[in-house]
Amino acid sequence: MRRKAGPIDFWILLPAVLLLGMGMIMVFSASALTSTYNYGDAFYFFKRQLIWAALGLSGLFIAMQFDYSYLRRLAVPFLGLAVTLLVLVLITGTATRGSARWLGVGSLSFQPSEIIKLAMVIFLAASLSQNRQRLQYLVHGLGPYLALMGLICLLILAQPDLGTAIAVAGTTYLMLAAAGADRRYLALLALLGVAAVALAIAIAPYRMARFTAFLDPWADPQGNGFQTIQSLLAIGSGGLFGTGLGQGRQKLYYVPENHTDFIFAILSEELGFIGAGLVVLLFLILIWRGFNTAFKAPDAFGSLLAAGLTIMLALQALINMGVVTGMLPVTGITLPLVSYGGSSLIFSLLGIGILLNISRYIGVS
């Protein structure tokens, strides 16, 4: 029988829409010059982002109406499809700047790593909600989940994409904690996770160079420290109120990836501390209401699903802002809803749509 649904949580939708709107404006501001120079059209990236936003909002609306309980049946096939795409991208994927992260041709390309984030959250929510009592055991309880996480992270690292691998591993870890895994094993896993990240950095010279630049970016200001230094200059130039929309200078071939991974630096320069603080506040409201939905969801599956979606969003935002402000080593991960990128935007909005749907069943009998 179809369950009776109530109204959505407006305080999930509002910050998501405002972040999307700010992102659209900043994508145009940050990319207009390079769009004109490379494509002869100042609106090139903006128009593409507008199409993806329309697709993402359509997905959000559909997910908002579609009873989330049906996702339990799709968890395994969806995860299987996502893992298959991760394998395919290593075989036939399109390489960009040394990373094979894309499948498809031209404007029809997409990133399987964005699909795996959503697929992993849905699968974990479905499986953990039925097997919570087994999480007190390491081998037979946590073991299968850790093996799956390890496989997926290895496939992502092979692209290579350390930032997404950390986001997937962090989300898995926190969902296991939310499901009631034994604290002793969680502490052990945290130590192993830190060791794994350290190993991933140590065995890749370019990652070690980035980590060294993170410790002292001014030791190599024209090389590995360039991105961090230029990003900090952009943030510092913004002051309290910013230089004005469209008036930033660091986007003039100083800050690399200024409309994708480092868009928060351009936003901070042009809109100042006030604008950057508003973005942080909107994310905090979205995360607060996401966890509120998780706490009040009517069943274990809905609770873990809402928690996982919120954790994934929070981790990505935290990592991106940490990189841009020099608090974390440089790694390629976008700012959800704000950065340019079709796959990221569409699946972020789809996840928020699912979160909105869960919120419709809070307090409804």
C-alpha positions in Angstrom: 0.0 0.0 0.0 1.1 3.5 -0.7 2.1 5.3 2.5 0.6 8.7 3.4 3.1 11.4 3.0 3.2 14.9 4.6 4.9 18.1 3.6 8.6 18.3 2.9 11.1 19.9 5.2 11.3 23.5 3.8 14.6 24.1 5.6 16.3 21.4 3.5 15.0 22.7 0.2 15.6 26.4 0.9 19.4 26.3 1.6 19.9 23.8 -1.3 18.2 26.1 -3.8 20.1 29.2 -2.4 23.4 27.3 -2.7 22.5 26.3 -6.2 21.6 29.9 -7.1 24.8 31.3 -5.7 26.7 28.5 -7.5 25.2 29.5 -10.9 26.1 33.1 -10.4 29.7 32.3 -9.3 30.2 29.8 -12.1 29.5 32.5 -14.6 31.6 35.1 -12.8 34.6 32.7 -12.4 34.5 31.2 -15.9 33.4 34.1 -18.2 36.9 35.1 -19.2 38.2 31.6 -19.9 34.9 30.8 -21.7 35.4 33.8 -24.0 39.0 33.0 -24.6 38.7 29.3 -25.2 35.1 29.0 -26.7 34.2 32.5 -27.9 31.2 32.5 -25.6 31.3 34.0 -22.1 28.2 31.9 -21.2 29.7 28.6 -22.3 30.1 27.0 -18.9 27.1 28.8 -17.4 24.7 27.4 -20.1 26.0 23.9 -19.5 25.6 24.3 -15.7 22.1 25.6 -16.3 21.2 22.5 -18.3 22.6 20.2 -15.5 20.8 22.2 -12.9 17.5 21.7 -14.7 18.2 18.0 -15.0 19.2 17.8 -11.3 16.1 19.7 -10.1 13.9 17.4 -12.2 15.6 14.5 -10.5 15.1 16.2 -7.1 11.4 16.6 -7.8 10.9 13.0 -8.8 12.9 11.7 -5.9 10.9 13.9 -3.5 7.7 12.2 -4.7 9.0 8.7 -4.9 8.6 6.7 -1.6 12.2 6.1 -0.4 11.3 2.7 0.9 11.3 1.3 -2.7 15.0 2.2 -2.9 15.7 -0.8 -0.7 14.9 -3.1 -3.6 17.2 -1.2 -6.0 20.2 -1.1 -3.6 22.0 -4.1 -4.8 21.5 -3.7 -8.6 22.3 0.0 -8.4 25.5 -0.7 -6.5 26.4 -3.4 -9.0 25.9 -1.0 -11.9 28.0 1.7 -10.2 30.9 -0.7 -9.5 30.7 -1.9 -13.1 31.0 1.7 -14.4 34.0 2.3 -12.1 35.7 -0.7 -13.7 34.8 0.5 -17.2 36.2 4.0 -16.6 39.6 2.4 -15.9 39.4 0.5 -19.2 37.7 2.9 -21.6 37.5 6.2 -19.7 38.5 9.6 -21.0 41.7 10.9 -19.4 41.8 14.5 -18.3 45.0 15.9 -16.8 46.3 12.4 -16.0 43.1 11.2 -14.4 40.7 8.7 -16.1 37.4 9.7 -14.4 35.0 10.1 -17.3 32.8 7.8 -19.4 31.0 8.9 -22.6 31.8 11.3 -25.3 32.1 15.1 -25.1 29.1 16.8 -23.4 27.5 13.4 -22.8 30.4 12.4 -20.4 29.8 11.6 -16.7 31.8 10.6 -13.7 31.0 7.1 -12.3 32.6 8.2 -9.0 29.6 10.5 -8.5 27.2 7.6 -9.0 29.1 5.3 -6.6 28.6 7.8 -3.8 24.9 7.7 -3.9 24.8 3.9 -4.7 27.0 3.2 -1.7 24.9 5.2 0.7 21.7 3.5 -0.5 23.2 0.0 -0.2 24.7 0.6 3.2 21.4 2.0 4.5 19.5 -1.0 3.2 22.0 -3.6 4.4 22.9 -2.1 7.8 19.2 -1.6 8.7 18.7 -5.3 8.5 22.1 -6.5 10.0 22.7 -4.0 12.8 23.1 -6.8 15.4 26.0 -8.3 13.5 28.1 -5.1 13.8 29.4 -6.2 17.1 31.6 -8.7 15.3 34.7 -7.8 13.3 35.1 -10.6 10.7 31.5 -11.6 10.1 29.9 -8.3 10.9 32.1 -5.4 9.8 34.3 -7.5 7.5 32.0 -7.6 4.4 31.4 -3.9 4.5 35.0 -3.1 4.9 35.9 -5.4 2.0 33.4 -3.6 -0.2 34.6 -0.2 0.9 38.2 -1.2 0.2 37.3 -2.5 -3.3 35.5 0.7 -4.2 38.2 2.9 -2.8 40.9 1.0 -4.7 39.0 1.5 -8.0 38.6 5.2 -7.3 42.3 5.5 -6.3 43.2 3.9 -9.6 41.7 6.8 -11.5 43.4 8.4 -9.4 41.0 10.4 -7.1 42.1 10.4 -3.5 39.5 13.0 -2.4 36.5 11.0 -3.5 38.0 7.8 -2.0 38.4 9.6 1.3 34.8 10.8 1.1 33.5 7.3 0.4 35.6 5.7 3.1 34.6 8.5 5.6 30.9 8.1 4.8 31.1 4.3 5.2 32.9 4.6 8.5 30.4 7.1 9.9 27.4 5.1 8.7 28.8 2.0 10.4 29.1 4.1 13.6 25.6 5.4 13.2 24.3 1.8 12.8 25.9 0.8 16.1 29.2 -0.8 15.3 31.4 -1.7 18.3 33.4 1.3 19.4 36.6 -0.7 19.9 36.5 -1.8 16.2 35.7 1.7 15.1 38.8 3.1 17.0 40.9 0.4 15.3 39.4 1.3 11.9 40.1 5.0 12.4 43.8 4.2 13.0 44.0 1.9 10.0 42.2 4.6 7.9 44.8 7.2 8.8 47.6 4.7 8.0 45.9 3.9 4.6 45.8 7.6 3.7 49.4 8.1 4.7 50.4 5.1 2.5 48.4 6.4 -0.5 50.3 9.7 -0.1 53.7 8.1 0.3 53.5 5.8 -2.7 52.5 8.5 -5.2 55.2 11.2 -5.7 52.6 13.8 -6.8 50.6 13.3 -3.7 53.7 13.6 -1.5 54.6 16.8 -3.3 51.1 18.1 -2.6 51.4 17.1 1.0 54.8 18.8 1.3 53.3 21.9 -0.3 50.4 21.8 2.2 52.9 22.0 5.1 54.8 24.9 3.5 53.3 26.2 0.2 55.8 29.1 0.1 58.7 26.7 -0.2 57.6 26.1 -3.8 55.4 29.2 -4.7 55.6 28.7 -8.5 55.1 24.9 -8.3 53.1 22.7 -5.9 52.3 25.6 -3.6 50.9 27.8 -6.3 47.2 26.8 -6.0 47.2 27.2 -2.2 48.9 30.5 -2.2 46.7 32.0 -4.9 43.6 30.7 -3.2 44.6 32.3 0.1 45.4 35.6 -1.7 41.9 35.5 -3.2 40.3 34.9 0.2 42.4 37.6 1.8 41.7 40.1 -0.9 37.9 39.8 -0.3 38.0 41.3 3.1 34.6 41.8 4.8 32.4 42.7 1.8 34.4 41.5 -1.1 35.7 43.2 -4.2 32.3 43.0 -5.9 30.6 40.4 -8.1 32.6 40.0 -11.2 35.5 42.2 -10.0 37.8 39.6 -8.6 41.3 39.4 -10.0 42.5 36.0 -8.9 40.3 34.3 -11.5 42.4 36.0 -14.2 44.6 32.9 -14.7 45.9 33.0 -11.1 43.7 30.5 -9.2 43.6 27.2 -11.2 40.2 25.3 -11.4 38.6 28.6 -10.4 35.0 27.5 -11.4 35.3 24.0 -10.2 37.4 22.8 -7.2 38.4 26.4 -6.1 35.2 28.3 -6.8 34.9 29.0 -3.0 38.1 31.1 -3.2 36.7 33.3 -6.0 33.4 33.5 -4.1 35.3 34.7 -1.0 37.2 37.3 -3.0 34.2 38.8 -4.8 31.6 38.4 -2.0 33.9 38.7 1.0 33.6 37.2 4.4 29.9 38.0 4.3 29.3 35.9 1.2 31.6 33.1 2.3 30.0 33.0 5.7 26.5 32.8 4.1 27.6 29.7 2.1 28.9 28.1 5.3 25.7 29.0 7.1 23.5 27.5 4.3 25.5 24.2 4.5 25.2 24.1 8.2 21.4 24.5 8.0 21.2 21.8 5.3 23.3 19.5 7.4 21.4 20.2 10.6 18.1 19.5 8.9 19.5 16.4 7.3 20.5 14.9 10.6 17.2 16.0 12.1 15.5 14.0 9.4 17.8 11.0 10.2 16.9 11.2 13.9 13.2 11.4 13.3 12.8 9.0 10.3 10.1 6.4 10.8 12.3 3.4 10.2 15.9 2.3 10.4 16.4 2.3 6.6 15.2 5.9 6.3 17.3 7.0 9.3 20.5 5.5 7.9 19.7 6.7 4.4 19.2 10.3 5.6 22.3 10.1 7.8 24.4 8.8 4.9 23.2 11.4 2.4 23.9 14.2 4.9 27.3 12.8 5.9 28.4 12.5 2.2 27.3 16.1 1.6 29.0 17.4 4.7 32.3 15.6 4.1 32.6 16.9 0.5 31.9 20.4 1.6 34.4 20.1 4.5 37.1 18.7 2.3 36.6 21.3 -0.4 36.6 24.3 1.9 39.5 22.8 3.9 41.6 22.6 0.7 40.7 26.0 -0.5 41.6 27.6 2.8 44.9 25.7 3.1 43.7 23.6 6.0 44.0 20.3 3.9 46.3 19.2 1.1 45.1 19.9 -2.4 42.8 17.2 -3.7 40.3 17.3 -6.5 36.8 17.4 -5.0 34.1 19.9 -5.8 31.9 22.0 -3.5 28.4 20.4 -3.7 25.8 22.5 -5.4 28.2 25.4 -6.0 31.0 24.1 -8.2 30.7 23.6 -11.9 30.2 20.0 -12.9 27.3 18.0 -14.3 27.7 14.7 -12.6 28.3 16.2 -9.2 25.4 18.6 -9.4 22.9 16.1 -10.7 23.6 13.4 -8.1 23.9 16.0 -5.3 20.4 17.3 -6.1 19.1 13.7 -6.5 20.4 12.9 -3.0 18.7 16.0 -1.6 15.5 14.9 -3.3 15.7 11.6 -1.5 16.4 13.4 1.8 13.3 15.6 1.2 11.2 12.5 0.6 12.3 10.9 3.9 11.4 14.2 5.6 7.8 13.8 4.3 7.3 10.7 6.5 8.3 12.3 9.8 5.5 12.2 12.2 3.1 10.7 9.6 1.2 7.6 10.8 
